[in-house]
Every structure is written in structure tokens, then in C-alpha cells.
Amino acid sequence: MKLYNTLSAKIEEFKTIEGKKIRMYTCGPTVYDTAHIGNLRKYLCDDILVRLLKFEGSEIKRVMNITDIDDKTIKRAEGVKKDFDILIRKYENQFLADLDSLNVLRPDKVTRATEYVEDMAAFVEDLLKKGFAYKTSDGSVYFSLEKFPSYGELSKLDKREIKVGARINSDEYEKENPSDFVIWKAWDEADGEIFWNTSLGKGRPGWHLECSTMSMKELGETIDIHTGGIDNIFPHHENEIAQSEARSGKKFVNFWVHSEMLMVDSRKMSKSLNNFYKLADIIEKGYSPMDFRYLVLTAQYRSKLNFTWDGLESAKNSRARLVRLVQEFAKADKGEANEGYIAKFKTYLENDIDLPNAIAVLWEVARDESIFAGSRYATMLRFDEVLGLKLGEKDALEIPANILEIANERKAARENKDYAKSDELRDKIAALGYIIEDKNNEFTISPK
């Protein structure tokens, strides 16, 4: 299997540290608000990688963090501890529910920054002892880039851009500011009631330190894969490497796998631009989370994907056709998966997760009348172990609530022999992309 490694900037053969056992860390969300579908694309891309590795027989130990200590969470809670606790759990639960709706496999362990503060303080103490960090007069601690000469290798940062001696105190900043970064923030009035008392004093860890601490605590000093969005490369992942390798003296991550952004109207989808959609927005318009999953699967993870409602409608129709075909093939005698097609499917996925061509093979199987239906059914379900589209589930085609409401109104019109109204409502359902069929006193609905 070959993967693009951001560190080397090339596609490499994926080699593990320990045979079929893989240690993997996923950068999770900052839980200050609802994740938008641009955020969720990253977790869908990670999910395909996890499913593929399991499909090939690997044993994965995967950790995903919840960033609940951050400038944004503290600001949103206005420094009130009780509000902070409610806020972070609310958005964590909402995020995990979105992942479940998208059929994303849960990690083996979800770690929360709030549960590792003492470990983070110990991490900072080690960096201070080793001379990679220094304390300022206010009690904050910064990592010294001057002491880590290889800084910038992940993001391909020009070393001449590094501002020796300059300091960055915020959790997030632009590439134009490669400066000493904060790993422990001393308490100030803006933090209000939100702080932790440790050997370092009254304060809290910096965002970048959190992931390094949780990864090393749960997975060891060197791991196989670290995933994240392309916007995490700098400064977050660059800083993770610096502090982790400074502490351990060992390589932190062998493979860095980053997914590209989801665009809207060819612009980055983000809360700051107010051009984002949430999963609830998709559902409200009558689409299933699985329709969005299919849309994401039509693009290679390192390619930008432009979100449009027309594109989502096309994804919905394509997935609906696949589900209907699988349901039809299920009626045939049981068959064995076609090994030729399985090999072809794997060949594409093993080449840096080439999803568009893998999806094309799925359609090739669906249309290949030279193999009997039972074999097509078994093959498509094998593919779905990786794709996660729920093709074989009886309720795989979720009919939106608004369509069901119209259908029930139409049923009442038929029972009252108001056939003109019944026809009008049938046409309304059709205009919304569904077909309603009557049998006795009941009806069935399916996408066009």
C-alpha cells in the first residue's frame, strides 16, 4: 500500500513499526461550536483509511482527541467554569453524533485535554529541563525554535522566515509568524474561572502541547500515522513535531496524512467567512448523511472538493440507485464475491486511496451482467466494508420527514376519494425527487 506522506512530500510505500499492528492518532475537533461539513470531510477521509487498513487485515489502535481547552472554548464560555463545562460536553456530544450519522467508525479511545493537564505539565517540565523551553516573567512557558534546527520540515517553511526571539501567545496563527510558541499559558483575567493549578502555577496548556501529550501517553513516543486537515500542517503539526521530538529524542510520526479542504463556491468553507453548512442543514433539505458521505467519496482525499447542492443531489441519486440494485441482487441465490473485482478495487485504494476509481469499480460490478446477481451482491457488500455507504441495510434509503408528511396527506385524500388532490400531491412528491407507488391501502416511496 502506498500513501502520500506530507513529511517527505511524496507517495511512499506504507511501512509499519510493528507488522500488522498500527498506531494512529487523529486530530479531533475544538468543541466551541457545531462542526461544519468542511470539518466533517476530514473525518470521513480518515474513516476510509481506517476501514481500508482493517479490510487488509491490520490491527489498529487509534486515538482521537477532543480539544476542550483552547482560546475559543474559554472565550465562548466567557471565563465561567460552569458554562465552560456545559459548552464543551454539548459540542463534543454533537460532534460524535454527527460522526455516527455519517457511519464513521469510532476511535478506540477518545481523549480530552481536560483529563491530561497533569501529564501536560510534566511534559513542559521535561522541555524546561532539556533546555528546549523557557519561562517568561508572567509564568508562561514557550518553546524555543532556535533550539530545534529541523523546525519547518513538515510545512516546508523557509528557515529565513523564523523570527528568533519573537513569541506567539495565541493558539492559532498564520504562517507569516513562525516564532516561539506558547506551551503553557499563565492565567490572566480573560480566563476568569477557567484554569488549572499544577507545578507550573496557575494556568493552562497551549493547544499544540495537548495533542503531543495525549498521543505519546496513549500510543508511545513514535507512531505510524497522524492524520489531520491540510490547515493543521502549520502551525499545529509543525509544533507537535518540535516539542515531541525535543522531549523524546525520537521521530514522532512516520506518516503524516492530510486531507484537503471542502470548498463552497470555490472558496474555503469556514466559520470566519460565514459560508458554511452543518450536517443539520443537509438533513433539513431532505438529504441523508449518507448522501454527503457518497459525495465526499467521489473525490480523492488530497483534492479540493467543491460543495454544491446540485452535486449533493447527484450524489443522493447515485447512492439511491446503488441501494436499489443491491436490494434487487439480494433476492438472488447466495453467491461468492468476485475476486477479480476485489483485486481491482484494492489496487486503486492501495494507490494513495484513489476513491474515484474505486467507486467506478463499484459501478462496474453493478452493471456487469456477465456475473450473476448473487455474486454482484456479495462483491458490492465487500466493497462497502471500506466505503461505509450502508448499501445492504434495509433502511438504507431514508425517506425525509417532509416527503412522508406529503405522502400521508395524499393517502388521506385518496381515502376521501379526493383524487384531484391526490394527483396534485403525487406531482409535488415527484417534483421533490421521489416516486410514490400505491398497493392496496398502503404506499411505497423511493427516490427517482
N, C-alpha and C positions, 0 to 999 in steps of 0.2 A: 504494500500500500504506500502511496506517495501523497505527501501533504506539503502545501506551501508553508514554509517556516519564516515568519516575519523577521526573525533574528538574522538569518542568512540571506533573506530576500530571494529565495529560490525554492523550487519544488524539490523536496528530498525524500528519500526512502524513509518511511517511519520506522524507527528502531526504538524498542522499549528498554527500560532499565532492567526489568526482570521478566523475561519471557512473555507470557500472555497476561501478566498482571500489569495493569495500567493505573497510574496515579494521576488524577486530573482535577484541576481547580478551575471553577467558573466564576468570573466576576459577576456578582449579583447586583441588585438594584439599590439605589439610595431611596429609602422609603419615606419621602416627604410629600408624595403626591401619587396619583394613579399613573402607572406606566402607560405610555402610548404605543401604538403598533410599530413604530420605528424601534423602540426599545425591545419589543417582543420578537421582532425578526431575529435578533441576535440569539435569543434563547431557542428559537426554532432551528436555527442553523447548528447550534451546539447539540441539540437533540438528535439531529440526523447523524452527526459524527458519533455520538454515544451509541445510537442504535446500530450504526454500521459496524462499530468495533465489537459490539455484542453479537451481531449477526455472524461475524467471523470468528467467534469463539473466545474473545478476550474477556477477562475478568476485570471489571473497572471499579476502582474506589474513587468516588467523585464527591468533591466538596463544593458547595456554593455558599457564598457569604451574603448576609444582609447588612448593608451599610446603614446602621441606625444611629451612629454618632457621626455627625457631619455638620458643616456650616448651615446647610439647607434645613436639616431637621430641627436644629436648635433655633434658627431664625423663625421657622414656621410655627414652632411652639412658643415663641416669644419668651424663651427662657424659663417657662413654667414647667416644673418637673412632671406634675400630674398630666398636663396636656401633652407633654413630650411622650410619656409612656403610652398614652391612648393613641396618639398620632402614628408612632412607628409601628405598633401592632396592627392598627387598622390598615395601613397601606401594605404591610407585609402580607397580611391575610388576603387582601385584594389581589396582590401580585401573584401569590401562589394559586389562588382560584383561577386567575387568567391562564396560568400555565396548565392547570388541569383541563380547562375548557379547550385548550389548543392541543391536548393529548401529548404534552411534553412530559417525559419521564422525570420523576422527582430525583434529585441527587441522593446519594447515600446519607449525606449529612448536610443540614443547613446550619451555618454558623452565624452568630450575631455578634457584632463588635462589642455590644454592651456586656457580653458574657466573657470577654477575653482581655479586659482592661489591665488586670494584674500581669498577664503574660506580655502585654504590650509595654508596660512599664519596665519589665525585666529586659525586654528586647532593647529598649532605649538605654538602659543602664549598661548593657554589653557594648553598645556602639560608643558610648561615652568612654568606657574603659579602654577600648581599642583605638580611640583617637579619631574615629570617623564622624563624631558628632560633638557639638559644643553647646553650652548653656548660655543664654543671654541674661542680662540683668533682671528682666521681669520673670525669669524662671522657665521660659520656653526653651525647647531644645531643637537645634537644627542639624541637618545632615550636611557635611562639608563636601561639596563636589570636587574641590581641589584634592581631596584625599582619595578620590576614586577615579583614576585616569581613564578607565574604559567607559565612563558615562557617555551616553548618546548612541551606543551601538545599535540598539533596537530601533530607535526612531531615525537613525542616520543623521543625527544632529551634527552640524558643523561645530567642532570644538572651539572655534574662534568666537562663537556666539555666547559661550558661557561667561557669565558675569561673576567673576571671582569675588567673594565677599558680600555680594548682594543677597538679600534674603526675601523669600516669598512666604507669607504667613497664611494665605488663603488655601483652601483645599484644592481648588481648580484654578488653572491659569493658562495663558496662551504659550505657544511655542517660542514666542519672542522673549520669554522670561526664563531661560534656563539658569536658575540661581539656586543657592542653598535653600532647601525646602524644610518646612517645619515637620517634626515627627512627634513633638509633644507641645501642646498649647497650654500655656499658663492661663488660669482663669482670669477673665475680665468681666466688667459689669454687664456687657451684652449677653454673656452666657447665663446670667440670672442664677436659677437654682440648679442648672444642669452642669455638673462637674463630678469628678471622682478624686478622692484622696488616695494617693499612692506614695511610694518612696520618692517620687519626683515632685511631690507637692500637689497642690490643688489645681486640677486642670483636666485635660482630656487628650486622647491620642489624635494625631493627624490622620486624615483619610488614607494616605498611601501606606502608612505603617500597618494599618488594620489588616489588609489582605496578606501582607508578608507574614505577619504573626499567625494568622489563622491557617494559612497554607502550611507553614513549617510545623506548626503544632500538630496538625491533623494528618499531614501527608509526608512529612520529612523534609530534609534540607534540599533535596533535589527531586523534582517531579518530572513526569513525562510530558504532560500537556497543560498549558494555561490558555484559556480562551477568553475572549472579550470582543467588544466592538472596536472598530478601527479608531474611533475617537478616544479610546483608552490608552493607545500606544504612548502618547506623550500628553501629560507628564506622568500619568498614573503608573503604567507598567515600567517605564524607564526608571522611575523612583523605586518601585518594588525590587527591581534587579539590583540597584545600587545598595540599598540597605540590607537586603537578604544576603547578597554575596559578601558584603563587608563583614557581616556578622559571622557567617559560616565558613568563608574561605572556599566555598564550593559553588559550582554552577547551579543557579536557582531553577531554571526551566530548560528542558531540551527542545521542546517545540512550542512556539507561540503561534496560536491560530486565531486570526482576527476576521470578523465578518464585516462586510461593507454596510453602508447606510441604506435605509429606506427613504426615498425621496418623495415629495409631493409637489406636483407641478414643477418638477426638475430642481427643486430646492430641498436642502436638508430639512427633515421633519424634526421640529424641536419646540419645546415649550416656550423658549425665549422668542421665537418667531411667531408663536401662536398659530401655527399651520399644521397642527397635529390632530390625529383621530385616536380615540381609545377603542378598545375591543367592544365596549358597550355601544359605541356609535355604530359599529358594523352590525351588531345584533339588532339594534333598533331599526335599521333599514332593511331587515329581513334576511340577513346573511348569517350563515353558521360560522363559528370559529374555524371549522374545518375548511370552509371556502377560502378563508385567509391563509390557512396552512398550505392549501394547494397552490395559491398564488405565490407564496414565498418559495415553494419548491420548483417553480418554473425558472428560477434564476440561480446561477452559480453563486455560492456564498461570498466570493470575493468581488462580485459585480454589484454595482448600484442597481437598485430596483425602484422604478418609479411607480408609486401607487396612484391608481385612478379608479373611479367607480366602475368604469367600463371594463377595466382589467379584472376587477373583482367579480363582476357579473359573468365574464367569460370563464373565470376560474370556477365559479359556482356551477355553471352549466357543464363544464368538463368533468368535474368531480361527480355530479349527479349522473352523467352518462356512465361513468365507470362503476358507480354503485349499482345502477340498474343492470349493467352487464354481469357484474359479479353475482347479483341475486338470480339472474337468469341461468348462469353457469352452475350455480349451486343446486339446481334442480336435476342436473345430470348425475350419472353414476360417478362414484368417487374415483378420482384419478391421481396420478403422481405428478409432482411439479416437473416441468421440463428443464432438465439440467443444462441444455444448451442456452436457453434463455437466462437461466440463473447465472451462468458464467458470463454472459454478455452484460447483464445488469451489474454484476460485481466489477467487471473490467472498467466500466465507466466510473463507478463510485470510488474505486481504488485509485483513480487518477485525479487526485485532489477534489474528490466529491463532485463529480460532473453530473449534477442533478438534471439539467435539461435533457441530456442524452439518456439518462436513466429513466426519466419519465417517458421519453419516446419509446423505449423498450417496453414499458408497461402497456402503452397503446398498441404496440406491435403485437404483443401477446393477445390483447383483447380482440384484435381484428383477424388473427391468424386462424382461418377455418381449416387449415391442414392438420391441426391438433384438436382433439375432441374437447368438448366443453369442460369435462371434469378435470382435465389437465390444465386448462386455462385457469380454472377456478383456483386450483392448488398453487399454481405459479404466481398468480396475482396476489394471493394472500401471503405468500412468502415474501414478495416484494414489499408488501405493506408492513412487514415487520420492521423495515427500515423507514419507509415513507410515513407510517403512522396516520394514514388517512381514514381509518376505520371503514375500509371498503366492505368488510364482511359482516358488519354489525347490522342487526335488524332495524335499528333506529338510526342508521347512518344518515338517512335523509330527514333532517329535522325540518318540519313544516313551521314557518314563522307563525306566531300567535295572531298577527293581523289577517293572515290568509285563512287560518282556521275560523276566525270570527266571521269573516265574509261567507265562508262555506256553510257554517251553521245557520247564518241568516238566510242563505239560499235554500237550505234544507227546510226551514220553517215556511218559506214562500211556496215551495213545492207541495208541502203538506196542506197548505191553504189554497192549493190549486191556482196560485198567482204565478202563472208561467211566464208572463212578460217580465215580472220582477226577477224570477229565477234566471231567465236568459240574460238579463242585464247584469246580474251578479256573477254569472258564469263568465261573461265577457270581461268583467272587471278583474276577476281572478286570472284570466288569460293575459290581460294587459300587464299584470304584475309578474308574469313569467311562470305560471303554473297551469296545469291541466286538471280538471275535476271530472271524474267519471262516476256515474250512478249505477248502483246494483241493488235491486230490491229497494229497501228504505234507507240504505247507507250509501256512503260515497268514499272514494279514494282520491288522494291528491298527489301529484308528482310534478317535479319541475319539467319544463318543456325540453 
